[in-house]
Amino acid sequence: MNILLIGCGSYMETGYACPGEYKCLNAVVEKNGPFANYEDPKVVGFLRCKCPGRATFNNIDMVMKNVKVDAVHLTNCMVKATPMCKNHNFEELKAMIEEKFKIPCVLGTHTYG
């Protein structure tokens, strides 16, 4: 199962308890949270969404032209951050990704605090 992670670039750059990769990547390796039922999950890409997110779809497309992707995960720092992102409704973003790329999009990456 090839996973593309997409995190909040602004959140990661400001360092609010998340440098952008260790919790998400660890969850994949440990098959924690949303990765628990995946057989042999592998991260094949890690994108940072940059406000207001205009390049996100083009960046997903670029990854998918070069690497097989089975699912996209929007990281916790995108979908569970406080304050919430003012640029996205994540249910709508999830639906748009699934419709355009024909693969599952999951909201969240881990159960760590």
C-alpha positions as a Python dict, from the first residue, in 0.01 Angstrom:
ca = {
    (1, 'M'): (0, 0, 0),
    (2, 'N'): (172, 317, -121),
    (3, 'I'): (83, 624, 82),
    (4, 'L'): (114, 991, -9),
    (5, 'L'): (107, 1216, 300),
    (6, 'I'): (2, 1580, 275),
    (7, 'G'): (73, 1806, 571),
    (8, 'C'): (13, 2170, 655),
    (9, 'G'): (327, 2358, 551),
    (10, 'S'): (245, 2658, 770),
    (11, 'Y'): (191, 2443, 1077),
    (12, 'M'): (511, 2247, 1022),
    (13, 'E'): (721, 2557, 957),
    (14, 'T'): (611, 2723, 1281),
    (15, 'G'): (699, 2412, 1483),
    (16, 'Y'): (381, 2373, 1687),
    (17, 'A'): (493, 2040, 1840),
    (18, 'C'): (526, 1889, 1492),
    (19, 'P'): (826, 1913, 1266),
    (20, 'G'): (613, 1757, 999),
    (21, 'E'): (718, 1401, 979),
    (22, 'Y'): (809, 1200, 1286),
    (23, 'K'): (459, 1119, 1418),
    (24, 'C'): (314, 1052, 1074),
    (25, 'L'): (603, 839, 956),
    (26, 'N'): (619, 651, 1284),
    (27, 'A'): (246, 573, 1258),
    (28, 'V'): (303, 419, 915),
    (29, 'V'): (595, 207, 1036),
    (30, 'E'): (406, 94, 1349),
    (31, 'K'): (79, 47, 1154),
    (32, 'N'): (-87, 278, 1408),
    (33, 'G'): (-427, 447, 1378),
    (34, 'P'): (-552, 476, 1020),
    (35, 'F'): (-265, 256, 896),
    (36, 'A'): (-356, -39, 1121),
    (37, 'N'): (-540, -235, 851),
    (38, 'Y'): (-297, -166, 567),
    (39, 'E'): (-85, -451, 445),
    (40, 'D'): (276, -338, 413),
    (41, 'P'): (221, 43, 412),
    (42, 'K'): (496, 254, 254),
    (43, 'V'): (528, 630, 234),
    (44, 'V'): (609, 721, -126),
    (45, 'G'): (574, 1097, -85),
    (46, 'F'): (529, 1376, 169),
    (47, 'L'): (390, 1704, 40),
    (48, 'R'): (341, 2028, 227),
    (49, 'C'): (25, 2219, 147),
    (50, 'K'): (112, 2589, 131),
    (51, 'C'): (-153, 2854, 199),
    (52, 'P'): (-394, 2886, 35),
    (53, 'G'): (-331, 2541, -116),
    (54, 'R'): (-356, 2628, -485),
    (55, 'A'): (-69, 2398, -585),
    (56, 'T'): (-183, 2095, -387),
    (57, 'F'): (-368, 1923, -673),
    (58, 'N'): (-87, 1990, -920),
    (59, 'N'): (164, 1851, -671),
    (60, 'I'): (-45, 1535, -612),
    (61, 'D'): (-70, 1493, -988),
    (62, 'M'): (307, 1528, -1027),
    (63, 'V'): (372, 1262, -763),
    (64, 'M'): (119, 1026, -921),
    (65, 'K'): (282, 1062, -1263),
    (66, 'N'): (607, 934, -1115),
    (67, 'V'): (508, 698, -834),
    (68, 'K'): (221, 454, -776),
    (69, 'V'): (-3, 595, -501),
    (70, 'D'): (-279, 383, -343),
    (71, 'A'): (-407, 635, -87),
    (72, 'V'): (-363, 995, 21),
    (73, 'H'): (-361, 1086, 390),
    (74, 'L'): (-414, 1443, 504),
    (75, 'T'): (-203, 1470, 819),
    (76, 'N'): (-327, 1553, 1167),
    (77, 'C'): (-159, 1894, 1147),
    (78, 'M'): (-395, 1970, 857),
    (79, 'V'): (-721, 1821, 974),
    (80, 'K'): (-696, 1844, 1353),
    (81, 'A'): (-496, 2162, 1413),
    (82, 'T'): (-619, 2440, 1638),
    (83, 'P'): (-698, 2694, 1514),
    (84, 'M'): (-839, 2516, 1210),
    (85, 'C'): (-726, 2595, 859),
    (86, 'K'): (-923, 2885, 716),
    (87, 'N'): (-851, 2778, 356),
    (88, 'H'): (-1007, 2431, 344),
    (89, 'N'): (-1317, 2235, 433),
    (90, 'F'): (-1146, 1899, 472),
    (91, 'E'): (-1451, 1685, 394),
    (92, 'E'): (-1481, 1873, 63),
    (93, 'L'): (-1106, 1849, -3),
    (94, 'K'): (-1119, 1473, 67),
    (95, 'A'): (-1408, 1430, -177),
    (96, 'M'): (-1232, 1637, -443),
    (97, 'I'): (-910, 1433, -413),
    (98, 'E'): (-1102, 1105, -432),
    (99, 'E'): (-1300, 1221, -734),
    (100, 'K'): (-1004, 1359, -928),
    (101, 'F'): (-747, 1087, -852),
    (102, 'K'): (-978, 785, -802),
    (103, 'I'): (-802, 673, -484),
    (104, 'P'): (-904, 692, -117),
    (105, 'C'): (-823, 1002, 83),
    (106, 'V'): (-810, 964, 461),
    (107, 'L'): (-841, 1244, 715),
    (108, 'G'): (-566, 1192, 971),
    (109, 'T'): (-246, 1000, 1018),
    (110, 'H'): (-199, 894, 1380),
    (111, 'T'): (-342, 862, 1730),
    (112, 'Y'): (-44, 1013, 1911),
    (113, 'G'): (-103, 1320, 2127),
}
